[in-house]
Amino acid sequence: MKYKDPLTGFDFLGMQDVSGFKFGMVLPLPALSTRSSSATVNHPDKRSMVNENDAIIQIISPLKEGGGWGGIVFGQSMVGSLMIVVWPASSASSLSAKRDLKPARRDVLNSPRIATTKTASGVGLYKDAPLTFSQIKKGTFANESHVVATFVCGGCVGAKNSFS
């Protein structure tokens, strides 16, 4: 599905699940031009895409009682594939007990991971290729209901175990 993020203005291609989980991606223009000569992508900030190995990624994941995480896997199987995981920087319990009229906005953390087994103990940091994450601040936040992470994933296109 194609959607325009109202906070960043980016036109994403992605998917949405009935749970509210949403994933979108903007590939760099050089990578798109090699796949389709008619493809165009709206880049409000062309400086965000510094080379053909970068992608703009957005992950929106519902939270339960202000906590939890969301993630995507770049492969047919979780085991052995690059995963990107996002979560709120602080738990809902650490928020002020006093509720404002506006929901509290929290910072978001993200990390590359790789699973060696199908259990939580088999997940470690991804170290097969150098990756960088540069958050796009106006499209990244967490509140009580969702974590929203929008970032440039440097090196994600063409990385070992990625979606090249």
N, C-alpha and C positions, 0 to 999 in steps of 0.2 A: 504494500500500500504506500501511497505517496501522501505526505502531510507536511504542512508548514508549521514550524514551531513559532508561536506568537511572541515568545520572549526574545529569541535570537534572530528570527527572520529566515533561518535556514530551511531549505526544502529538503526533507529527508525521504529516503526510500527505506521501508522497514516493515514491521509486523506488529500487530497488537493482539493480545490474548484476552479472553473474556474476564480474566482475573483483574485486568487493569494494567498488566505488564506491557510495556511498549519499548521497542528497540528500533532505532533508525540510524542510518549511516549516509554520509556524503563522501563519495570517493573523489580523489583529486582529479582535476581535469585531464592530465596526461593519461591516467589509468582509464578514464572513461573513453577518451578518444581512441584508444587502441581496441576497445570492445565494441563501440558503436559510433559511427560518424555523426549520427543525428542526436546524440545525447548532449543535453545542456544541464548545468546545475547552477542555481543561484547562490553565489557566495557573497554575503554582505560584507565580510571582511576577508578579502583575498590574501592578506598577510597570514591568516591562520593556517593556510595550506602552504607549507614551505617547500615540500617536494613530493614526488610521486609515490613515496612510501608512507605518506600520512593519510589519515582519514578522520573526518569529524564524526564522532559517535555520540548518540544520545540513548541513555537507558533510563526508563521511568518504571519504578517498581513500587507496588503497594507495600505499606508497612502495617504491622499489627501492633496496636497499642504503642505506636511511635518507634518501634524497633524492627529490626530485620535487615535484609540485604537483597540485592538483585544482581543478576549477572548474565553474561552471554558466553557461549562457547563457539570458537571458530573451527568447527570440525564436525564430522558426522557422529563422533563419539566424544563423551566428556573425557575419558581416559586418554592421555597423550596429546590433548589439544589445548591450545591457548584459551584461557578463560579470563574475562575481565569482570571483576566483582566490585560493586559499589555499595556503600552503606553510610548512614549518618555518622558524623564525627562524635556525637554524644548520644547517650540513651535518653529516652523520654523521661525517665525517672530523675535525670539530672536537670531537667528544665525547671524553671521557677514554678512553685506551687501556685503563685498568683497568675491567673490567666488574663492576658490582654485581649482586646477585641480582635486583634489580628493574630493569626496563629504564629507561633515562634518559628523562625527560619534558622536552620542549623547548617553548618558546613558539611561537605560530603567528602569522603575518602574513597579512593579507587586503587586497585592493585591488580597486576597481572598474576595469574595463578596457573598451575598445571596439576592435573590429577594423575596420580599413578595407580590409584585403585578407585573403586566406586564408594568408598567410605570417606567420611570427613577427615580421618587421620591420614589419608593418602593424598592430601592436597598441600602443595608447597608453592613457593615463589617461582614464577616463570623466569628462567635464566638463559634460555636457548638463543635469544637475540636481544640486542639492546632496544628497549622500548621507552618512550617518554609519554607522559600524560600532562597536557596543559589544559587546565579547566577553563571553560568559557563561563566566567562568573555570572553573567546575566541569565544563563540557562542552567545553573547548578545550585541546588538547594535541597533541604529536607524539611518537611514539616511533620505533623502528627500522622498524616495519612500516606505520604509518598516520599520517596527519595528520587530526585531528578538529577542526573549527571550528564552534562554536555561537555565534551572535551575533544581536543585534538590528540589523536593517538599516533605519536611519531614512531614510524617504523612498523606499524601494524600491517601495511600492505606489503606482502612479500616476505614477511618474517617466517622463520621455520614454524611449522604448525599453525599458520594463519590462513586467511582466506585469499591467498594470492591466486 
